[in-house]
Amino acid sequence: MKKLLSLFCVLALTAALLAGCTSNTADSNAGAGADNNASAAQEPEDSTQTAAEPIDINIMALKGPTAMGMVQFMNEADTGALTDNNYHFTITAVTDEASAALGSGTTDIAAIPANLASVLYHNTEGAVQVLAINTLGVVYIVERGDSIQSVEDLRGKTIYASGKGTTPEYALNYVLAQNGIDPAADVTMEWKSEQAECLSALMADENAIAMLPQPFVTTAQTQSPDIRVALDLTEEWDKCQSGSEAPSTMVTGVVVARTAFVEQYPEAVAAFLDHYKESVDFVTGNTAEAAQLVGQYEIVPAQVAEKALPECNITFMEGAEMQEKLSGYLAVLFEQNPQSVGGALPDDGFYYSR
């Protein structure tokens, strides 16, 4: 525990120095905000939830597909339709905020980038577990123009992006490297703290190229009809994997929980997963209605959400299927850069199964 507290404190200081210009690096994500970690560790030793005991559950999601998949869940909690537990949702645009909240114990469950979950698992010595995959590939290369027709056309270009140290960066690096392009020498990455900054850069420069996830791609196209999707990184990933004996799937986001919370409140975790799956099924099957809820929670405007939802690859995978898909994806990242997943592939304890 002393080792864990020390790690959180050191990385929390790093995150504080970067406040106001969040870098979203994987290492700072792994421990930021942990000065309050003692409160997270003070779980009652012999207190296991029973079905008759509603508890407070703090849940955080990143502004985008992970939050969009939760909107029915959030709405039912807010309107009082769910009474099994007291669900409190927070939506953030900054990855570091979710990492810090997990580290400090101020959130119990969070939707975060897939590789960051592995980094956190290693850097906290197993203090988080992954519950489910919630988003597959949603990252695209967009431009104002018609200059990018293939990955090779990115050579020598400047690309605006957010999510340094997380899934988008490593997915792009993998695709570039597999196409003979050195990510460090052959392209210039301009990292922004939020997707909104990438949109601003894209709008300000008619020759700009950006790496954006949905629904921000649709938002950009709504603001400027000359913005086009040049490359789908999921398709490019699949091309790179086509010759593999066991092709991996690009995984953008997962939902994780503090291990101490999972162990203390198994009934609550099971209930959360049931509600989340129901919400994902609703969102993927009722685009127009779901879009209204997305707008209500100010994730993106409803009209943008209605166009973007079919392209967001929102999903729900748990158990053995989740472990197979996620472990294959992390293995590809590990081969590219071991630090992208925390220095080692996670063991079976990383994957929660009920």
Secondary structure, DSSP 8 states (H G I E B T S, - for coil): -HHHHHHHHHHHHHHHHTTTS----HHHHHHTTGGGHHHHH---TT----TT---EEEEEEETTHHHHTTHHHHHHHHTT---SSEEEEEEES-HHHHHHHHHHTS-SEEEEEHHHHHHHHHHTTS-EEEEEEEEE--EEEEEESS--SSGGGGTT-EEEEE-TTSHHHHHHHHHHHHTT--TTTTSEEEEESSHHHHHHHHHH-TT-EEEEETTHHHHHHHH-TTEEEEEEHHHHHHHHHTTSSS----EEEEEEEEHHHHHH-HHHHHHHHHHHHHHHHHHHH-HHHHHHHHHHTTSS-HHHHHHHGGGS-EEEE-HHHHHHHHHHHHHHHHHH-GGGGTSS---GGGB---
